[in-house]
Amino acid sequence: MHIKVKKLPNLIEPAKIHFNSAGMPISDSFDDIYFSNQDGAAESRHVFLRGNYLPARFAHWSTETSFVIAETGFGSGLNMLLAAHEFLALAPSMATLNLVSFERYPLQSADISQALQHWPELNDLCASLVHQYPPLINGVHRLQLHPRVTLDLHFGDVLDTLPAWVAANPAKVHAWFLDGFAPSKNPDMWQAELYQAMASAAAETCTLATFTAVGEVRRGLMAAGFAMRKDAGFGRKRDMLVGHRVSPQSPPPRFVNHSRTRRIAVVGGGIAAASLLRLLSEHSLHNRPELHLFCRDSSPAQGASGNAQGAVYPLLQADFTPTVQFYAQAFSFARNCYQRWAPEYCHWSGMLQLGFNQKMQHRQQQTMIRTDYPPSFVRAVDAEQATTMSGVQCQQGGLYYPSSGWVEPKALVDKLIADSQAQVHCAHEVISIERVGSLWRLQGSREQQNESNSPAWEFLADDVVLANGADLHAFSHQRLVIRPAGGQVTQVASTAASGALKTVLCHKGYLTPAHNERHCVGATFSKLAPEGIDCYVQDEQSVAEDSHSNIELNERYSGLQFSADNIIAARRSVRATTPNHLPVVGAHPAYVQQAAGVWVLGGLGSRGFTSAPWCAQWLVDQIFSQVEAIDSRVAKSLDTQRFSQ
């Protein structure tokens, strides 16, 4: 009996288009144009920029918060890139722009390049867009188009993705571009639910413009809370609609006092803390926060972030769960960030995940049957193809991730911290956090207490972020569930056979390509109690045993042999995990009742180099009450309050 597997709403169908004789894109599915044959840029400027009074608003925009433009129907990106171009030309030099766009049928990156080639003034922004363009997978993808311009691309049906986004972003949008194919061509989009969600997202000063003048659209927008009127259309089109929000329903964002420099203390020393510091340093061009790192070790990256090599790749499952969505968008964001921040420490060699037994082969088959992932993201390969791609003989096929790879962890962490210009306080262990007036006071220990038993040091900050890995359990206050897990990585000298390895090779463990004639083989996994962490790290007697386990496991599944003589070093560290194997990001539930300002970035587990930049960016957005590139499914899965629900 044949059972048809229902495709879950995880992947996005690319737009089916062709280019007409004028070189303009036409939708085959909707039989409609993406923009005017006459002059698409002039049409966009007339309808969306002039219709929202953007030139004048840009010129007088405050540098305190980002100007936010949201759009239905990203299409070729023309509207968004024109708005960005205008903003960079007219807005104060310290002002920033956040673009948010929703697209059900995205164009391929090559089609975007072809569609936008008619406007050379957009070449730089277009190149940045295409270079960072995410795989066509459902979710929210943040791109940094320019140091002053971010773009959040939402792939999925706008009637699903917009309400899911508004839940975390009420009253944030300053201008709406209501675009998309004409109501007569795409009636499913032009619905009351869309207009209501747009109104919920609208700030008090929000304006709106759309190319259509259909009466049903005008009445629907008015019913949602927009004051609408007709205006002169572009070219031969007589009318269009413009409007503004008249009755905001959502509360204003949390007030942030910018009268003085904001002081932020980050506790930690690994990739989570480093990514956060780097992104905090990018946050405000006008009034950059004063950043401090408190690291209990003698230098950063002494824990799991100090391994010689670290793989960066997404996590897939048979079904498209919030976990899969999170890791897919986190991987894309991490890759773009690392490539922008430290390309010299990135090695995008690809990753091969072997189907090393029947259970894994079945799981991989189900993943590909249910999901049709873009081949640029992941594809199934047989044993012969796996051998060609990896450079070593493979007895099984598996899944090949062409855009994945590995980084040099310690060098990367050190560079991110240095580039953030944070003040680094090493050998500073935080033992308490308490509220003092309008600030948070950190107190720290020292090896030898004096007679009064007073703390060795204290520090006052506006915000405190706990990004300290397994040490987070000491600050859980029974409101967070952090489970320490030990792991050992063994470093071995490459051999004639292993030196041919070109990709990261994953099975029950993993093997990295040789770097400086050395591989990393890993990793063991040991569940730990908090009180057993120090004992595990210092237990030298079992190090040799764990190295043997790593080598034996690798030989069993990859066929590559290493002897005890090949072992160069072994490194133990402790990772922080959570019950649902997802990070915990946001306000600390044990402190939030006193006041805002104590935050958590932890529980990254074994995929910290994949998830850290995305989690750090989401936390930065929360700290500064900025637009959050997230939807409600993922937000709920990462919420700091989830352990008590």
Summary of the structure (lengths in Angstrom):
residues: 645
radius of gyration: 26.0
end to end distance: 41.6
largest distance: 86.3
contacts: 2234
relative contact order: 0.11
helix: 35%
strand: 26%
